[in-house]
Amino acid sequence: MRSGGNVQKQRDDAIGSEGTRMEESKTFNRGIPKGFKTPSHIHTPTLWTEPELKNIHPQLTKTHYRLQCPHAGLFQCRLTGLVFLMEGEGEVLYRTVQWDDSLLHSTGRTPAGPLFSIECPRGSVRQLHLPHCEISSGKGFDSLSVAHVTGDSVEVLQPVRVTDSHAVVDITDLSFWGLLSYIFSSSVEGQVLLFHKPQLRKSTLNVHLLPVNVPVIEVEKLQRACRYIQIASNCPLTCGETYKLCCDSAMKNKIQPLKETFHRDYGPNYHPTFQVFLEAGTEDVELRLLKRGDEEVWIRQVPLTDTPPDTALIGGQEVDAMEQLRSVRQKFAETVSEPITKCLLDGLLQKNVINDYEMESVNVNAERADKARAIIKMVLKKGPSACLTMKTLLCKLDQFLCSDLGLS
């Protein structure tokens, strides 16, 4: 038979346990955005799941990314990796801006990701997920913090949580947001980005070693005369480590510099880490990235010839096409139709003469003639090969126009 004291103690324990569960439920519910209802029977945060992540391609303007979020939910930008937890419908405008080293000096930390300027006129953003490059097995996770930059001050915040790909932070207002780290020599998830600049005699391959959370499109913006080569780019990289790039046919294809030290680079310039000067007629090249002790960390066979047979012409024909386009640029802008302009843009994108960002920068022009001027100006900057491709496409799309321009 149980004593009265034991029975009373069990009652007290039960009441205390229920009180704890109620307090946990209150604490957790404060963290759930408006628009997301938690079933009444849920008392612990482990049973609540985030809304389904929707991956969206943003609109591009000359200065910003624009993400349209039609309702409450979790939305990820395909180009930057940023994720926004929305408590309702809203438009988010964002862009990368340059870190101010003088502001960070007092924090004892260094940038661990791009710095984003973020705006949302409706104030619907409740939480940010900032992409990071830390390796889950390393020490980098614990070193991450979030910088909230307003004016001439910076506030350092601890993330709500860190996933394999993002650091999550609750927000009450928007301005500049980015990631910081106090570890300067950690291994990170990296990427090797390749940009090919074809020329009549020797072409150039620009090789960038960058953290994986640098948006490719931010580098593409600065490589307008080059073609981005889409290839498996993931590669673990160590900050402060010295790397060397090697290629086959080393006697013909020259590389500079001979070696380079890797550091986290978050812009704004994104200069190439290495440059490979390729012998004329090189169709593909094998690249190998070595770190100290000649340990191979990345190897790829890189195709360089992507020009279709009908435009694979060299020498005088390319130069002639460039001179012809230059001489008719004004008349082209005045006479080309809107449908042909659209088809020409699609063709140039398909043949890798322009990239997505460049296509969007043309489309922001409201007037047909302004779009046409932007296209021909962009192609002329890319050199003879791009001009020949544009001429060939235009002749297929509108033979009458080409005859009138004297391009046939």
C-alpha positions in Angstrom: 0.0 0.0 0.0 1.5 3.4 -1.0 1.8 6.1 1.5 -0.1 9.4 1.2 3.2 11.3 0.8 4.2 9.2 -2.3 0.9 9.8 -3.9 1.1 13.5 -3.4 4.7 13.5 -4.8 3.5 11.7 -8.0 0.7 14.3 -8.4 3.2 17.1 -8.1 5.6 15.5 -10.6 2.7 15.1 -13.1 1.6 18.7 -12.7 5.3 19.9 -13.1 5.7 17.7 -16.2 2.6 19.1 -17.8 3.6 22.6 -17.0 7.0 22.0 -18.7 5.3 20.7 -21.8 3.0 23.7 -21.9 5.9 26.1 -21.6 7.8 24.3 -24.4 4.7 24.6 -26.6 4.4 28.3 -25.9 8.1 28.9 -26.5 8.0 26.9 -29.8 4.9 28.6 -31.1 6.5 32.0 -30.7 8.9 30.9 -33.4 6.3 29.8 -35.9 5.5 32.4 -38.5 2.0 33.8 -39.0 0.1 31.8 -41.5 1.4 28.4 -40.3 -1.0 26.8 -37.8 0.3 24.1 -35.4 -2.2 21.3 -34.6 -3.4 21.4 -31.1 -2.0 18.1 -30.1 1.6 19.1 -30.9 3.5 20.0 -27.8 7.2 19.7 -28.8 9.2 21.4 -31.6 10.6 18.2 -32.9 7.1 17.3 -34.3 6.7 20.5 -36.3 8.1 20.5 -39.9 9.0 23.4 -42.1 6.8 24.2 -45.1 7.9 22.6 -48.4 10.8 24.4 -50.0 10.0 25.9 -53.4 12.9 26.5 -55.7 12.3 29.6 -57.9 14.3 31.2 -60.7 14.4 35.0 -59.9 13.8 37.8 -62.4 17.0 39.8 -63.2 17.2 43.5 -63.5 20.3 45.6 -64.2 21.0 45.9 -60.5 18.9 43.3 -58.5 17.5 39.8 -58.3 13.7 39.9 -57.9 11.9 37.0 -56.3 8.1 36.9 -56.4 6.6 34.9 -53.4 2.9 34.4 -54.0 2.0 33.2 -50.5 3.5 32.2 -47.1 6.1 29.5 -47.3 9.8 28.7 -47.9 11.3 30.0 -51.1 14.8 29.4 -52.5 16.6 31.5 -55.2 18.0 29.1 -57.8 20.9 31.5 -58.7 22.2 32.6 -55.2 21.0 29.8 -52.9 19.3 32.3 -50.6 16.2 31.0 -48.9 13.4 33.2 -47.5 10.8 32.1 -45.0 7.7 34.3 -45.9 4.8 34.9 -43.5 2.7 36.1 -46.5 2.8 37.2 -50.1 5.7 39.5 -51.0 8.3 40.6 -53.5 12.0 40.3 -52.4 14.7 42.4 -54.0 18.3 41.6 -53.3 21.8 42.1 -54.7 25.4 41.4 -53.6 27.4 44.3 -52.1 31.0 44.7 -51.1 32.1 43.9 -47.5 33.6 46.8 -45.6 36.8 45.4 -44.0 37.0 48.4 -41.6 33.6 47.4 -40.1 34.7 43.8 -39.6 38.1 44.6 -38.0 36.6 45.0 -34.5 34.7 41.7 -34.7 37.8 39.5 -35.2 35.9 37.7 -38.0 36.2 37.4 -41.8 33.5 37.0 -44.5 32.2 33.5 -44.9 29.8 34.3 -47.7 28.6 37.1 -49.9 27.0 40.2 -48.3 23.5 40.7 -49.5 21.4 43.8 -49.6 17.8 42.7 -49.1 14.5 44.6 -49.4 10.9 43.5 -49.1 8.4 46.4 -49.4 5.7 44.4 -47.6 7.9 43.2 -44.8 6.9 39.6 -45.3 10.4 38.0 -44.7 10.5 36.3 -41.3 13.7 34.2 -41.6 16.8 34.1 -43.8 18.7 31.0 -44.8 22.2 32.1 -45.9 24.2 29.5 -47.9 27.6 28.6 -46.4 30.5 26.5 -47.7 31.6 24.7 -44.5 32.3 21.0 -44.5 30.0 19.2 -42.1 32.9 17.1 -40.7 35.0 20.1 -40.0 35.1 22.9 -37.4 33.6 25.5 -39.6 30.0 25.0 -38.4 30.7 26.2 -34.9 32.6 29.2 -36.2 29.7 30.6 -38.2 27.9 33.8 -37.2 25.6 36.2 -39.0 26.5 39.9 -39.7 23.6 42.4 -39.8 25.1 45.6 -41.2 23.2 48.9 -40.9 24.9 52.1 -41.9 28.3 52.3 -40.2 27.7 49.5 -37.6 27.6 45.7 -37.7 25.7 43.5 -35.3 27.0 39.9 -34.9 24.3 37.3 -34.3 24.4 33.6 -33.7 22.4 31.5 -36.2 19.2 29.8 -35.0 20.6 26.6 -36.5 23.1 25.5 -39.1 22.2 22.9 -41.7 24.6 21.1 -44.1 24.1 24.0 -46.6 22.7 27.1 -44.8 22.9 29.1 -41.6 19.4 30.2 -40.5 18.6 33.5 -38.7 15.4 35.1 -37.6 15.0 38.7 -38.7 12.8 41.7 -37.8 14.1 44.1 -40.4 16.0 44.0 -43.7 19.3 45.7 -44.7 22.6 44.0 -45.3 23.0 40.4 -44.2 26.0 38.0 -44.6 28.0 35.2 -42.9 31.2 35.6 -40.8 33.7 33.1 -39.5 36.5 33.3 -37.0 38.4 30.3 -38.4 40.8 31.4 -41.2 42.4 28.2 -42.3 39.5 25.7 -42.5 38.7 23.4 -45.4 35.6 24.4 -47.3 33.4 23.1 -50.1 34.8 24.8 -53.1 34.2 25.1 -56.8 36.4 25.3 -59.9 34.8 27.6 -62.4 36.0 27.7 -66.1 35.5 30.5 -68.6 36.7 30.2 -72.2 37.6 33.2 -74.3 38.0 32.0 -77.9 40.4 34.0 -80.2 41.7 33.5 -83.7 45.1 32.4 -82.7 45.4 31.4 -79.0 42.4 31.1 -76.8 42.4 31.6 -73.0 40.8 29.5 -70.3 40.2 31.5 -67.0 40.1 29.2 -64.0 38.6 30.4 -60.7 39.0 28.7 -57.4 36.1 29.9 -55.2 34.0 28.9 -52.2 30.8 27.0 -53.3 28.5 29.7 -51.9 29.7 32.3 -54.5 26.9 32.5 -57.0 28.2 31.5 -60.5 26.2 34.3 -62.1 28.1 36.9 -60.1 31.3 35.7 -61.7 29.6 35.5 -65.2 28.8 39.2 -65.0 32.5 40.0 -65.1 33.3 37.5 -67.8 31.1 38.8 -70.6 33.7 38.2 -73.3 33.9 34.5 -72.2 31.8 31.4 -72.3 31.1 29.7 -69.0 31.9 26.0 -69.3 29.4 23.9 -67.3 31.3 21.0 -65.8 31.4 19.2 -62.5 33.0 21.9 -60.4 32.8 20.7 -56.8 36.2 20.5 -55.1 37.2 20.6 -51.4 39.6 23.5 -50.9 41.7 24.6 -47.8 42.2 28.3 -47.0 45.9 29.1 -46.9 46.8 26.0 -48.9 49.0 26.4 -52.1 47.6 24.9 -55.3 49.0 24.2 -58.7 47.1 23.7 -62.0 48.4 21.3 -64.6 47.2 20.4 -68.0 48.1 17.9 -70.8 50.3 19.2 -73.6 52.1 21.5 -71.2 54.7 22.4 -73.8 51.9 23.9 -76.0 49.5 25.1 -73.5 51.0 27.6 -71.0 49.6 28.2 -67.5 50.1 31.3 -65.2 50.8 31.6 -62.4 52.7 28.4 -61.6 51.1 28.2 -58.1 48.6 30.2 -56.0 47.3 30.3 -52.4 43.6 29.8 -51.9 41.6 32.3 -49.8 37.9 32.9 -49.5 37.0 35.4 -52.2 33.6 37.2 -52.0 34.2 39.8 -54.6 33.6 42.3 -56.0 36.2 41.6 -58.7 36.6 37.8 -58.9 39.9 37.7 -60.8 41.0 34.4 -62.3 43.1 32.2 -60.0 44.9 30.7 -63.1 44.9 31.3 -66.8 45.6 28.7 -69.4 46.8 29.9 -72.8 45.7 27.3 -75.3 47.3 26.4 -78.7 45.2 27.2 -81.7 42.9 24.4 -82.7 42.8 22.8 -79.2 39.4 20.9 -78.9 39.7 19.7 -75.3 42.1 19.8 -72.5 42.6 17.7 -69.3 43.0 19.9 -66.2 44.4 18.7 -62.9 44.4 20.7 -59.6 47.1 19.7 -57.2 47.8 20.8 -53.6 51.1 20.7 -51.7 52.9 17.4 -52.2 51.3 17.0 -55.6 48.1 15.5 -54.2 45.5 15.5 -56.9 42.2 17.1 -55.6 40.3 17.7 -58.9 40.7 16.4 -62.5 38.4 17.0 -65.5 38.4 16.6 -69.2 37.3 20.0 -70.5 35.6 20.3 -74.0 36.4 23.6 -75.7 34.7 23.3 -79.1 30.9 23.9 -78.7 30.4 25.8 -81.9 27.9 24.1 -84.3 29.3 23.0 -87.7 27.4 25.8 -89.6 29.3 28.4 -87.7 32.6 26.7 -87.2 34.4 29.0 -89.7 37.7 30.7 -88.9 39.9 33.5 -90.1 38.6 35.9 -92.7 34.9 34.9 -92.5 34.7 35.7 -88.8 36.5 39.0 -89.2 34.2 39.9 -92.2 31.1 39.1 -90.1 32.3 41.4 -87.3 33.0 44.3 -89.7 29.6 43.8 -91.4 27.7 43.9 -88.1 29.6 47.0 -87.0 28.7 48.8 -90.2 24.9 48.0 -90.1 24.3 48.3 -86.3 22.2 51.5 -86.6 20.0 50.1 -89.5 19.7 46.8 -87.7 18.3 48.5 -84.6 15.8 50.5 -86.7 14.5 47.7 -88.9 14.6 44.4 -87.0 11.2 43.2 -85.7 10.3 42.3 -82.1 9.7 38.6 -82.9 13.0 38.3 -84.7 14.7 40.0 -81.8 13.3 37.5 -79.4 14.2 34.5 -81.5 17.7 35.9 -82.0 18.2 36.2 -78.3 17.0 32.6 -77.7 19.4 31.4 -80.4 22.4 33.3 -79.0 21.7 31.9 -75.5 21.3 28.3 -76.9 24.7 28.6 -78.7 26.3 30.0 -75.5 27.2 33.3 -77.1 25.3 35.0 -74.2 24.3 33.9 -70.7 21.1 34.2 -68.7 22.1 37.4 -67.0 23.0 39.1 -70.4 19.7 37.9 -71.8 17.8 39.5 -68.9 19.8 42.7 -69.2 18.6 43.0 -72.8 15.0 42.3 -71.9 14.8 45.1 -69.3 14.7 47.5 -72.3 11.1 48.3 -73.1 11.7 49.6 -76.6 12.4 47.2 -79.5 15.1 49.4 -80.9 16.9 49.6 -77.6 16.8 45.8 -77.3 18.3 45.5 -80.8 21.1 48.0 -80.0 21.9 46.1 -76.7 22.2 42.8 -78.6 24.5 44.0 -81.3 26.6 46.0 -78.9 27.0 42.9 -76.6 27.9 40.6 -79.5 30.4 43.0 -81.0 32.2 43.0 -77.6 32.6 39.2 -77.7 34.6 39.2 -80.9 34.6 37.7 -84.4 33.4 34.2 -83.6 30.3 35.6 -81.7 29.6 38.0 -84.6 29.7 35.1 -87.2 27.2 33.1 -85.0 24.8 36.1 -84.8 25.1 36.7 -88.5 24.3 33.1 -89.3 21.4 33.0 -87.0 20.0 36.2 -88.4 20.2 35.0 -92.0 18.2 31.9 -91.0 15.6 33.8 -89.1 15.0 36.7 -91.6 16.6 36.3 -95.1 14.8 39.5 -96.3 16.3 41.6 -93.5 19.8 40.2 -94.1 19.6 40.9 -97.8 18.4 44.5 -97.0 21.4 44.9 -94.6 23.8 43.4 -97.0 24.6 40.4 -94.7 23.7 37.6 -97.1 
